[in-house]
Amino acid sequence: MSKVTLLTKEGLLEFQEELKNLKEVRRVEVAAKLKEAISYGDLSENSEYEDARSEQAQLEIRILELEEIMKNHEIIDTKKASKKVAGVNVGSLVTIVSMEGNKKETFRIVGSTESDIFENKLSNESPIGRALIGKQAGDIAKGQAGSGAFEYKIVEIK
């Protein structure tokens, strides 16, 4: 049985768009590259052919990954996330402040496939995400990450 992927509605739409682009645009582009590379002749010493084959393999792997996500996903309703479980949950928008430097940050807790630190989407499986799950506003979340120990106070949960 495959692992269920937790996604927000926005994350699902992004993955659907990516899959459509890969199938309808990128496959055609890679096929054209392959056709052109084959036209150069001798495939045994044809670096363009090898590059195109490698690109095709990576493309097909990503398509399979996305199709698997589409088959085995669960949508997280970000508006109802805080009502399911008291405190921080997948889908919650959490504002935390570092106990060391008083740096305030806000993150959306999402499933691991959707996480993107540059968009302030924090995985529920990350060290900080795991430490925040189930905590209430005012609680302290402690844990270990690659850079050492961390401590955050939860300021707000939406």
C-alpha positions in Angstrom: 0.0 0.0 0.0 1.3 3.4 -1.0 1.9 6.2 1.5 -0.8 8.9 1.6 0.5 12.3 0.7 -0.9 15.3 2.6 -1.5 18.3 0.4 -3.2 21.6 0.6 -5.6 22.5 -2.2 -3.1 25.0 -3.6 -0.4 22.3 -3.5 -2.6 19.8 -5.4 -3.2 22.4 -8.1 0.5 23.1 -8.4 1.3 19.4 -8.8 -1.6 19.0 -11.3 -0.2 21.9 -13.4 3.3 20.5 -13.2 2.1 17.0 -14.4 0.1 18.5 -17.3 3.2 20.6 -18.4 5.5 17.5 -18.2 3.2 15.4 -20.2 2.0 17.9 -22.8 5.0 20.2 -23.2 8.2 18.7 -21.8 7.7 15.2 -23.3 7.3 16.8 -26.8 10.5 18.9 -26.3 12.5 15.9 -25.2 11.2 13.7 -28.1 12.3 16.4 -30.5 15.8 16.5 -28.9 16.0 12.7 -29.2 14.9 12.8 -32.8 17.5 15.5 -33.6 20.3 13.6 -31.7 19.5 10.4 -33.6 19.8 12.2 -36.9 23.5 12.9 -36.1 24.2 9.2 -36.6 26.5 6.8 -34.6 24.7 6.6 -31.2 27.6 5.0 -29.5 29.6 8.3 -29.4 26.7 10.7 -29.5 26.7 12.9 -26.3 23.5 14.8 -27.4 21.7 11.4 -27.6 22.9 10.4 -24.2 21.9 13.7 -22.7 18.4 13.5 -24.3 18.0 9.9 -23.0 19.0 11.0 -19.5 16.6 13.9 -19.6 13.9 11.6 -20.8 14.5 9.2 -18.0 14.4 12.0 -15.4 11.2 13.4 -16.9 9.5 10.0 -16.8 10.5 9.4 -13.2 9.0 12.8 -12.2 5.8 12.0 -14.1 5.5 8.7 -12.2 6.1 10.5 -8.9 3.4 13.0 -9.6 0.9 10.3 -10.8 1.5 8.4 -7.5 0.8 11.6 -5.6 -2.4 12.2 -7.6 -3.6 8.6 -6.8 -2.7 8.6 -3.0 -3.3 12.1 -1.6 -5.4 13.6 1.2 -6.5 17.2 1.0 -5.9 19.3 4.1 -8.4 22.0 4.7 -6.4 24.8 6.0 -9.5 26.6 7.4 -10.6 23.6 9.4 -7.1 22.3 10.4 -7.2 24.0 13.8 -10.6 22.5 14.6 -9.5 18.9 14.0 -6.9 18.7 16.7 -6.2 21.3 19.4 -3.1 23.3 18.7 -0.8 23.1 15.7 -1.7 20.6 13.0 -1.0 20.1 9.3 -2.5 23.0 7.6 -2.1 25.4 10.5 -0.5 28.8 10.0 1.9 29.2 12.9 3.8 32.2 14.1 6.8 31.4 16.2 9.6 33.4 17.9 13.1 32.2 18.5 14.0 32.0 22.2 17.6 33.0 21.4 17.3 36.0 19.1 13.6 36.9 19.3 13.3 36.4 15.5 9.6 36.1 14.6 8.6 33.9 11.7 5.3 32.6 10.3 5.0 29.1 8.6 2.2 27.0 7.1 2.6 23.4 8.3 2.3 21.2 5.2 3.0 17.6 4.1 6.6 16.8 3.2 6.1 16.8 -0.6 4.7 20.4 -0.5 7.3 21.9 1.8 9.3 24.9 0.6 11.2 27.0 3.0 11.4 29.9 0.5 7.6 30.1 0.6 7.4 29.6 4.4 5.9 26.1 4.0 7.3 23.9 6.7 7.0 20.1 6.6 5.2 18.3 9.4 8.0 15.7 9.2 10.9 18.2 9.7 12.4 18.6 13.1 10.7 21.9 13.8 7.4 20.8 12.3 7.4 17.7 14.5 8.2 19.8 17.5 5.3 22.2 16.8 2.5 19.6 16.1 0.0 19.4 18.9 1.4 22.5 20.7 -0.8 25.5 21.8 -0.2 29.2 21.5 2.2 30.1 24.3 3.9 26.7 24.4 7.6 26.2 23.8 8.7 23.8 21.1 12.1 22.3 21.6 14.1 19.9 19.5 17.3 19.0 17.6 18.0 19.9 14.0 21.2 19.6 11.9 22.5 22.9 13.3 21.9 21.9 16.9 19.2 22.4 19.5 16.3 24.9 18.9 13.6 26.5 21.1 10.6 28.4 19.7 7.7 30.0 21.5 4.4 29.7 19.6 2.9 33.1 19.4 -0.2 32.5 17.2 -2.0 29.6 15.5 -4.5 30.2 12.6 
